[in-house]
Amino acid sequence: MSRRRPKILAVASGGGHWVQLRRIAPAFEGAEVIYVTVEPSYRAQVGDAGFRLVVDATRWNKLRLVRMLLQIAWILLRERPDAVVSTGAAPGFFAIRLGKLLGARAMWIDSIANVERLSMSGQKIMRHADRCLTQWEHLAGDSGPDYEGAVL
């Protein structure tokens, strides 16, 4: 009897969020991974793993955010991941919120760039994720997020 490999939706916007997501990729070994991001050129970095694109959007462009939300909903409905892991920002927020509604486990890993406080997306998603991590020990607290080290 063979066991199905767990399916992970690994989600990040561009730049540093993507770099940090790729740095934790070894943790996904043995799983089927589908990467979701905003930059088409990142496809070359994921080898044979699944790769999906969504429109890039910020809180300053509400129509693009709605489009991103719909794209992520479609990806989640088609892929039905067991878990959603994100290093931020908007695509990860939407993926975790919607993924939880579909029964996926969810982990948010806040950006290393947020030294003073948790990112806005991290603050908003913390109560919805199964696990929320910070990469700065002084930001960890009893009510979250947790600190387990950094990906530097």
C-alpha positions as CSV (number, residue, x, y, z in Angstrom):
1,M,0.0,0.0,0.0
2,S,1.6,3.3,-1.1
3,R,1.0,6.6,0.8
4,R,0.3,9.7,-1.2
5,R,3.0,12.4,-0.8
6,P,1.7,15.5,1.0
7,K,1.0,18.5,-1.3
8,I,2.3,21.9,-0.2
9,L,1.4,25.2,-1.7
10,A,4.5,27.4,-1.2
11,V,3.5,31.0,-1.7
12,A,5.4,34.3,-1.8
13,S,5.4,37.6,-3.5
14,G,8.6,38.7,-5.2
15,G,12.0,39.8,-4.0
16,G,13.0,38.9,-0.5
17,H,9.8,37.0,0.2
18,W,10.6,34.7,-2.7
19,V,14.3,34.4,-1.7
20,Q,13.3,33.3,1.9
21,L,10.7,30.8,0.6
22,R,13.4,29.2,-1.6
23,R,15.8,29.0,1.3
24,I,13.3,26.8,3.3
25,A,12.7,24.6,0.2
26,P,14.7,21.7,1.7
27,A,12.0,21.4,4.4
28,F,9.6,20.4,1.6
29,E,11.6,17.3,0.6
30,G,9.4,14.3,0.0
31,A,6.3,16.4,-0.7
32,E,4.7,17.5,-3.9
33,V,5.3,21.3,-4.0
34,I,3.5,23.9,-6.0
35,Y,5.1,27.3,-5.9
36,V,2.9,30.4,-6.3
37,T,4.4,33.8,-6.9
38,V,4.1,37.0,-9.0
39,E,7.3,36.8,-11.1
40,P,7.4,34.6,-14.2
41,S,11.3,34.4,-14.2
42,Y,11.2,32.5,-10.9
43,R,10.0,29.4,-12.8
44,A,13.6,28.5,-13.7
45,Q,14.4,28.2,-9.9
46,V,12.0,25.4,-9.0
47,G,13.0,22.6,-11.4
48,D,10.2,20.1,-11.8
49,A,8.0,21.5,-9.0
50,G,4.7,22.9,-9.9
51,F,4.6,26.7,-10.6
52,R,1.7,29.1,-10.7
53,L,1.6,32.8,-11.4
54,V,-0.7,35.4,-9.9
55,V,-0.9,39.1,-10.6
56,D,1.3,41.3,-8.4
57,A,-0.7,43.6,-6.2
58,T,-0.5,45.7,-3.0
59,R,-3.0,47.3,-0.7
60,W,-2.8,50.4,-2.8
61,N,-4.4,48.7,-5.8
62,K,-7.7,47.1,-4.7
63,L,-8.7,45.9,-8.2
64,R,-5.5,44.0,-8.6
65,L,-5.9,42.5,-5.1
66,V,-9.3,41.2,-6.0
67,R,-7.8,39.7,-9.2
68,M,-5.0,38.1,-7.1
69,L,-7.6,36.7,-4.6
70,L,-9.6,35.1,-7.4
71,Q,-6.5,33.6,-9.0
72,I,-5.4,32.1,-5.6
73,A,-8.9,30.8,-5.0
74,W,-8.8,29.0,-8.4
75,I,-5.3,27.5,-7.7
76,L,-6.4,26.3,-4.3
77,L,-9.6,24.7,-5.7
78,R,-7.6,22.9,-8.4
79,E,-4.7,21.8,-6.3
80,R,-6.3,21.1,-3.0
81,P,-3.1,21.2,-1.0
82,D,-2.6,19.6,2.4
83,A,-0.6,22.6,3.6
84,V,0.0,26.2,2.7
85,V,3.4,27.8,3.6
86,S,4.1,31.5,3.0
87,T,6.8,34.0,3.6
88,G,4.5,36.9,2.6
89,A,3.0,39.1,1.5
90,A,-0.5,39.6,-0.1
91,P,-0.5,36.3,-2.0
92,G,0.4,34.4,1.1
93,F,-2.2,36.1,3.2
94,F,-4.9,35.2,0.7
95,A,-3.6,31.6,0.3
96,I,-3.6,31.0,4.0
97,R,-7.1,32.5,4.6
98,L,-8.6,30.5,1.7
99,G,-6.6,27.4,2.3
100,K,-7.8,27.1,5.8
101,L,-11.4,27.2,4.6
102,L,-10.6,24.2,2.4
103,G,-9.0,22.3,5.3
104,A,-5.3,22.9,4.6
105,R,-2.8,23.4,7.4
106,A,-1.1,26.8,7.2
107,M,2.2,28.3,8.3
108,W,3.3,31.9,8.0
109,I,7.0,32.8,8.2
110,D,7.3,36.5,8.6
111,S,10.0,38.3,6.6
112,I,13.5,38.8,8.0
113,A,13.2,42.4,6.9
114,N,10.6,43.1,9.7
115,V,13.0,43.8,12.5
116,E,10.9,46.2,14.6
117,R,7.5,44.5,14.4
118,L,5.6,41.8,12.5
119,S,4.6,42.7,9.0
120,M,1.1,44.0,8.4
121,S,0.2,40.8,6.6
122,G,1.7,38.8,9.4
123,Q,-0.2,40.6,12.1
124,K,-3.5,40.0,10.2
125,I,-2.9,36.3,9.4
126,M,-1.5,35.3,12.7
127,R,-4.8,34.2,14.2
128,H,-5.7,32.2,11.1
129,A,-2.5,30.3,10.5
130,D,-1.8,27.1,12.4
131,R,1.8,28.3,13.0
132,C,3.2,31.8,12.7
133,L,7.0,32.3,12.9
134,T,9.2,35.3,13.2
135,Q,12.9,35.3,12.3
136,W,13.7,37.7,15.1
137,E,13.8,36.3,18.6
138,H,12.8,39.6,20.3
139,L,9.5,39.6,18.3
140,A,8.3,36.3,19.6
141,G,5.7,36.2,22.3
142,D,3.3,34.0,24.3
143,S,0.4,35.0,21.9
144,G,2.7,34.5,18.9
145,P,4.5,34.6,16.7
146,D,7.0,31.8,17.6
147,Y,10.8,32.0,17.0
148,E,12.6,28.8,15.8
149,G,15.5,30.5,14.1
150,A,16.2,32.4,10.9
151,V,16.8,31.5,7.3
152,L,19.9,33.8,6.9
